[in-house]
């Protein structure tokens, strides 16, 4: 229910997407042309989720504030043929608040199999 509240912050020019990293850790993203609109939309989504969780006596923790991940300069560089980061590098950059010990702990957790 709390994540559904986060989706309500979406605007026509900026749709909020919510992805599970490892329960209870989620990442909110959006793509739009204006970085101020994007940041404001994500801030609104985060606030809606926080209010929803706390109204049900849950705990909410913000691991990192919204940040701009792409820019025109980076787009121009990649279109000029320069190599981009490999997938592992970009994943690590997307989760900057997890240190190696936390990542190791996540890797040790058993994953339920549906088979």
mmCIF file of the C-alpha atoms, coordinates in Angstrom:
data_MODEL
# 
_entry.id   MODEL 
# 
loop_
_atom_site.group_PDB 
_atom_site.id 
_atom_site.type_symbol 
_atom_site.label_atom_id 
_atom_site.label_alt_id 
_atom_site.label_comp_id 
_atom_site.label_asym_id 
_atom_site.label_entity_id 
_atom_site.label_seq_id 
_atom_site.pdbx_PDB_ins_code 
_atom_site.Cartn_x 
_atom_site.Cartn_y 
_atom_site.Cartn_z 
_atom_site.occupancy 
_atom_site.B_iso_or_equiv 
_atom_site.pdbx_formal_charge 
_atom_site.auth_seq_id 
_atom_site.auth_comp_id 
_atom_site.auth_asym_id 
_atom_site.auth_atom_id 
_atom_site.pdbx_PDB_model_num 
ATOM 1   C CA . UNK A 1 1   ? 0.000  0.000   0.000   1.00 0.00 ? 1   UNK A CA 1 
ATOM 2   C CA . UNK A 1 2   ? 2.851  2.388   0.810   1.00 0.00 ? 2   UNK A CA 1 
ATOM 3   C CA . UNK A 1 3   ? 4.535  1.835   -2.544  1.00 0.00 ? 3   UNK A CA 1 
ATOM 4   C CA . UNK A 1 4   ? 1.234  2.463   -4.313  1.00 0.00 ? 4   UNK A CA 1 
ATOM 5   C CA . UNK A 1 5   ? 1.196  5.862   -2.614  1.00 0.00 ? 5   UNK A CA 1 
ATOM 6   C CA . UNK A 1 6   ? 4.620  6.533   -4.114  1.00 0.00 ? 6   UNK A CA 1 
ATOM 7   C CA . UNK A 1 7   ? 3.303  5.885   -7.620  1.00 0.00 ? 7   UNK A CA 1 
ATOM 8   C CA . UNK A 1 8   ? 0.694  8.614   -7.060  1.00 0.00 ? 8   UNK A CA 1 
ATOM 9   C CA . UNK A 1 9   ? 3.495  11.202  -7.239  1.00 0.00 ? 9   UNK A CA 1 
ATOM 10  C CA . UNK A 1 10  ? 3.963  10.426  -10.960 1.00 0.00 ? 10  UNK A CA 1 
ATOM 11  C CA . UNK A 1 11  ? 3.311  13.229  -13.404 1.00 0.00 ? 11  UNK A CA 1 
ATOM 12  C CA . UNK A 1 12  ? 2.689  13.146  -17.133 1.00 0.00 ? 12  UNK A CA 1 
ATOM 13  C CA . UNK A 1 13  ? 6.269  14.257  -17.810 1.00 0.00 ? 13  UNK A CA 1 
ATOM 14  C CA . UNK A 1 14  ? 7.836  12.169  -15.017 1.00 0.00 ? 14  UNK A CA 1 
ATOM 15  C CA . UNK A 1 15  ? 6.687  8.636   -14.173 1.00 0.00 ? 15  UNK A CA 1 
ATOM 16  C CA . UNK A 1 16  ? 7.902  7.180   -10.872 1.00 0.00 ? 16  UNK A CA 1 
ATOM 17  C CA . UNK A 1 17  ? 9.217  3.612   -10.984 1.00 0.00 ? 17  UNK A CA 1 
ATOM 18  C CA . UNK A 1 18  ? 9.899  1.534   -7.877  1.00 0.00 ? 18  UNK A CA 1 
ATOM 19  C CA . UNK A 1 19  ? 12.249 -1.464  -7.963  1.00 0.00 ? 19  UNK A CA 1 
ATOM 20  C CA . UNK A 1 20  ? 13.033 -4.014  -5.270  1.00 0.00 ? 20  UNK A CA 1 
ATOM 21  C CA . UNK A 1 21  ? 16.735 -4.315  -4.461  1.00 0.00 ? 21  UNK A CA 1 
ATOM 22  C CA . UNK A 1 22  ? 16.470 -6.729  -1.515  1.00 0.00 ? 22  UNK A CA 1 
ATOM 23  C CA . UNK A 1 23  ? 13.457 -6.639  0.770   1.00 0.00 ? 23  UNK A CA 1 
ATOM 24  C CA . UNK A 1 24  ? 12.901 -4.207  2.488   1.00 0.00 ? 24  UNK A CA 1 
ATOM 25  C CA . UNK A 1 25  ? 15.168 -2.036  0.285   1.00 0.00 ? 25  UNK A CA 1 
ATOM 26  C CA . UNK A 1 26  ? 13.606 -0.327  -2.719  1.00 0.00 ? 26  UNK A CA 1 
ATOM 27  C CA . UNK A 1 27  ? 14.933 2.135   -5.306  1.00 0.00 ? 27  UNK A CA 1 
ATOM 28  C CA . UNK A 1 28  ? 12.792 4.899   -6.790  1.00 0.00 ? 28  UNK A CA 1 
ATOM 29  C CA . UNK A 1 29  ? 13.636 6.214   -10.246 1.00 0.00 ? 29  UNK A CA 1 
ATOM 30  C CA . UNK A 1 30  ? 12.158 8.448   -12.893 1.00 0.00 ? 30  UNK A CA 1 
ATOM 31  C CA . UNK A 1 31  ? 13.168 9.705   -16.303 1.00 0.00 ? 31  UNK A CA 1 
ATOM 32  C CA . UNK A 1 32  ? 12.372 13.234  -17.397 1.00 0.00 ? 32  UNK A CA 1 
ATOM 33  C CA . UNK A 1 33  ? 13.925 16.124  -19.268 1.00 0.00 ? 33  UNK A CA 1 
ATOM 34  C CA . UNK A 1 34  ? 13.967 18.612  -16.375 1.00 0.00 ? 34  UNK A CA 1 
ATOM 35  C CA . UNK A 1 35  ? 16.112 17.551  -13.421 1.00 0.00 ? 35  UNK A CA 1 
ATOM 36  C CA . UNK A 1 36  ? 14.266 19.867  -10.981 1.00 0.00 ? 36  UNK A CA 1 
ATOM 37  C CA . UNK A 1 37  ? 10.938 18.247  -11.917 1.00 0.00 ? 37  UNK A CA 1 
ATOM 38  C CA . UNK A 1 38  ? 12.474 14.803  -11.511 1.00 0.00 ? 38  UNK A CA 1 
ATOM 39  C CA . UNK A 1 39  ? 13.963 15.559  -8.112  1.00 0.00 ? 39  UNK A CA 1 
ATOM 40  C CA . UNK A 1 40  ? 10.734 17.189  -6.885  1.00 0.00 ? 40  UNK A CA 1 
ATOM 41  C CA . UNK A 1 41  ? 8.684  14.213  -8.117  1.00 0.00 ? 41  UNK A CA 1 
ATOM 42  C CA . UNK A 1 42  ? 10.937 11.722  -6.333  1.00 0.00 ? 42  UNK A CA 1 
ATOM 43  C CA . UNK A 1 43  ? 10.900 13.824  -3.145  1.00 0.00 ? 43  UNK A CA 1 
ATOM 44  C CA . UNK A 1 44  ? 7.083  13.808  -3.283  1.00 0.00 ? 44  UNK A CA 1 
ATOM 45  C CA . UNK A 1 45  ? 7.001  10.030  -3.826  1.00 0.00 ? 45  UNK A CA 1 
ATOM 46  C CA . UNK A 1 46  ? 9.383  9.454   -0.911  1.00 0.00 ? 46  UNK A CA 1 
ATOM 47  C CA . UNK A 1 47  ? 7.286  11.648  1.388   1.00 0.00 ? 47  UNK A CA 1 
ATOM 48  C CA . UNK A 1 48  ? 4.077  9.831   0.397   1.00 0.00 ? 48  UNK A CA 1 
ATOM 49  C CA . UNK A 1 49  ? 5.683  6.438   1.089   1.00 0.00 ? 49  UNK A CA 1 
ATOM 50  C CA . UNK A 1 50  ? 7.096  7.641   4.423   1.00 0.00 ? 50  UNK A CA 1 
ATOM 51  C CA . UNK A 1 51  ? 3.726  8.986   5.595   1.00 0.00 ? 51  UNK A CA 1 
ATOM 52  C CA . UNK A 1 52  ? 1.975  5.759   4.575   1.00 0.00 ? 52  UNK A CA 1 
ATOM 53  C CA . UNK A 1 53  ? 4.489  3.511   6.358   1.00 0.00 ? 53  UNK A CA 1 
ATOM 54  C CA . UNK A 1 54  ? 4.615  5.604   9.528   1.00 0.00 ? 54  UNK A CA 1 
ATOM 55  C CA . UNK A 1 55  ? 0.804  5.909   9.680   1.00 0.00 ? 55  UNK A CA 1 
ATOM 56  C CA . UNK A 1 56  ? 0.739  2.121   10.040  1.00 0.00 ? 56  UNK A CA 1 
ATOM 57  C CA . UNK A 1 57  ? 3.368  2.222   12.819  1.00 0.00 ? 57  UNK A CA 1 
ATOM 58  C CA . UNK A 1 58  ? 6.104  1.034   10.438  1.00 0.00 ? 58  UNK A CA 1 
ATOM 59  C CA . UNK A 1 59  ? 9.685  2.227   10.231  1.00 0.00 ? 59  UNK A CA 1 
ATOM 60  C CA . UNK A 1 60  ? 10.939 4.253   7.271   1.00 0.00 ? 60  UNK A CA 1 
ATOM 61  C CA . UNK A 1 61  ? 14.614 4.913   6.547   1.00 0.00 ? 61  UNK A CA 1 
ATOM 62  C CA . UNK A 1 62  ? 15.900 6.963   3.632   1.00 0.00 ? 62  UNK A CA 1 
ATOM 63  C CA . UNK A 1 63  ? 19.283 5.529   2.585   1.00 0.00 ? 63  UNK A CA 1 
ATOM 64  C CA . UNK A 1 64  ? 20.121 8.279   0.104   1.00 0.00 ? 64  UNK A CA 1 
ATOM 65  C CA . UNK A 1 65  ? 18.449 11.347  -1.307  1.00 0.00 ? 65  UNK A CA 1 
ATOM 66  C CA . UNK A 1 66  ? 17.482 11.523  -4.977  1.00 0.00 ? 66  UNK A CA 1 
ATOM 67  C CA . UNK A 1 67  ? 20.316 12.402  -7.300  1.00 0.00 ? 67  UNK A CA 1 
ATOM 68  C CA . UNK A 1 68  ? 20.712 13.053  -11.002 1.00 0.00 ? 68  UNK A CA 1 
ATOM 69  C CA . UNK A 1 69  ? 22.296 10.004  -12.627 1.00 0.00 ? 69  UNK A CA 1 
ATOM 70  C CA . UNK A 1 70  ? 22.621 11.197  -16.225 1.00 0.00 ? 70  UNK A CA 1 
ATOM 71  C CA . UNK A 1 71  ? 23.435 14.462  -17.895 1.00 0.00 ? 71  UNK A CA 1 
ATOM 72  C CA . UNK A 1 72  ? 23.789 15.871  -21.378 1.00 0.00 ? 72  UNK A CA 1 
ATOM 73  C CA . UNK A 1 73  ? 27.581 15.706  -21.055 1.00 0.00 ? 73  UNK A CA 1 
ATOM 74  C CA . UNK A 1 74  ? 27.539 11.983  -20.279 1.00 0.00 ? 74  UNK A CA 1 
ATOM 75  C CA . UNK A 1 75  ? 25.069 11.369  -23.084 1.00 0.00 ? 75  UNK A CA 1 
ATOM 76  C CA . UNK A 1 76  ? 27.341 13.188  -25.535 1.00 0.00 ? 76  UNK A CA 1 
ATOM 77  C CA . UNK A 1 77  ? 30.379 11.197  -24.376 1.00 0.00 ? 77  UNK A CA 1 
ATOM 78  C CA . UNK A 1 78  ? 28.650 7.850   -24.851 1.00 0.00 ? 78  UNK A CA 1 
ATOM 79  C CA . UNK A 1 79  ? 27.372 8.857   -28.283 1.00 0.00 ? 79  UNK A CA 1 
ATOM 80  C CA . UNK A 1 80  ? 30.947 9.681   -29.325 1.00 0.00 ? 80  UNK A CA 1 
ATOM 81  C CA . UNK A 1 81  ? 31.882 6.017   -28.970 1.00 0.00 ? 81  UNK A CA 1 
ATOM 82  C CA . UNK A 1 82  ? 33.467 6.020   -25.537 1.00 0.00 ? 82  UNK A CA 1 
ATOM 83  C CA . UNK A 1 83  ? 32.895 2.829   -23.576 1.00 0.00 ? 83  UNK A CA 1 
ATOM 84  C CA . UNK A 1 84  ? 30.389 2.949   -20.760 1.00 0.00 ? 84  UNK A CA 1 
ATOM 85  C CA . UNK A 1 85  ? 30.762 1.200   -17.409 1.00 0.00 ? 85  UNK A CA 1 
ATOM 86  C CA . UNK A 1 86  ? 30.144 -2.512  -17.242 1.00 0.00 ? 86  UNK A CA 1 
ATOM 87  C CA . UNK A 1 87  ? 26.968 -3.690  -15.523 1.00 0.00 ? 87  UNK A CA 1 
ATOM 88  C CA . UNK A 1 88  ? 28.621 -4.452  -12.191 1.00 0.00 ? 88  UNK A CA 1 
ATOM 89  C CA . UNK A 1 89  ? 30.115 -0.953  -11.988 1.00 0.00 ? 89  UNK A CA 1 
ATOM 90  C CA . UNK A 1 90  ? 26.803 0.724   -12.656 1.00 0.00 ? 90  UNK A CA 1 
ATOM 91  C CA . UNK A 1 91  ? 25.006 -1.468  -10.091 1.00 0.00 ? 91  UNK A CA 1 
ATOM 92  C CA . UNK A 1 92  ? 27.539 -0.527  -7.434  1.00 0.00 ? 92  UNK A CA 1 
ATOM 93  C CA . UNK A 1 93  ? 27.095 3.142   -8.301  1.00 0.00 ? 93  UNK A CA 1 
ATOM 94  C CA . UNK A 1 94  ? 23.314 2.827   -8.008  1.00 0.00 ? 94  UNK A CA 1 
ATOM 95  C CA . UNK A 1 95  ? 23.658 1.523   -4.426  1.00 0.00 ? 95  UNK A CA 1 
ATOM 96  C CA . UNK A 1 96  ? 26.396 3.722   -2.952  1.00 0.00 ? 96  UNK A CA 1 
ATOM 97  C CA . UNK A 1 97  ? 25.330 3.321   0.687   1.00 0.00 ? 97  UNK A CA 1 
ATOM 98  C CA . UNK A 1 98  ? 25.964 -0.430  0.872   1.00 0.00 ? 98  UNK A CA 1 
ATOM 99  C CA . UNK A 1 99  ? 29.468 -1.325  1.974   1.00 0.00 ? 99  UNK A CA 1 
ATOM 100 C CA . UNK A 1 100 ? 31.202 -4.611  1.162   1.00 0.00 ? 100 UNK A CA 1 
ATOM 101 C CA . UNK A 1 101 ? 30.137 -6.243  4.446   1.00 0.00 ? 101 UNK A CA 1 
ATOM 102 C CA . UNK A 1 102 ? 26.470 -5.447  3.748   1.00 0.00 ? 102 UNK A CA 1 
ATOM 103 C CA . UNK A 1 103 ? 26.765 -6.783  0.198   1.00 0.00 ? 103 UNK A CA 1 
ATOM 104 C CA . UNK A 1 104 ? 28.409 -9.980  1.497   1.00 0.00 ? 104 UNK A CA 1 
ATOM 105 C CA . UNK A 1 105 ? 25.580 -10.411 4.016   1.00 0.00 ? 105 UNK A CA 1 
ATOM 106 C CA . UNK A 1 106 ? 22.970 -10.046 1.261   1.00 0.00 ? 106 UNK A CA 1 
ATOM 107 C CA . UNK A 1 107 ? 24.775 -12.664 -0.825  1.00 0.00 ? 107 UNK A CA 1 
ATOM 108 C CA . UNK A 1 108 ? 24.650 -15.164 2.075   1.00 0.00 ? 108 UNK A CA 1 
ATOM 109 C CA . UNK A 1 109 ? 20.855 -14.945 2.444   1.00 0.00 ? 109 UNK A CA 1 
ATOM 110 C CA . UNK A 1 110 ? 18.922 -17.899 1.111   1.00 0.00 ? 110 UNK A CA 1 
ATOM 111 C CA . UNK A 1 111 ? 16.625 -17.199 -1.818  1.00 0.00 ? 111 UNK A CA 1 
ATOM 112 C CA . UNK A 1 112 ? 13.306 -19.039 -1.924  1.00 0.00 ? 112 UNK A CA 1 
ATOM 113 C CA . UNK A 1 113 ? 12.976 -21.171 -5.017  1.00 0.00 ? 113 UNK A CA 1 
ATOM 114 C CA . UNK A 1 114 ? 9.615  -21.711 -6.705  1.00 0.00 ? 114 UNK A CA 1 
ATOM 115 C CA . UNK A 1 115 ? 10.722 -25.001 -8.332  1.00 0.00 ? 115 UNK A CA 1 
# 
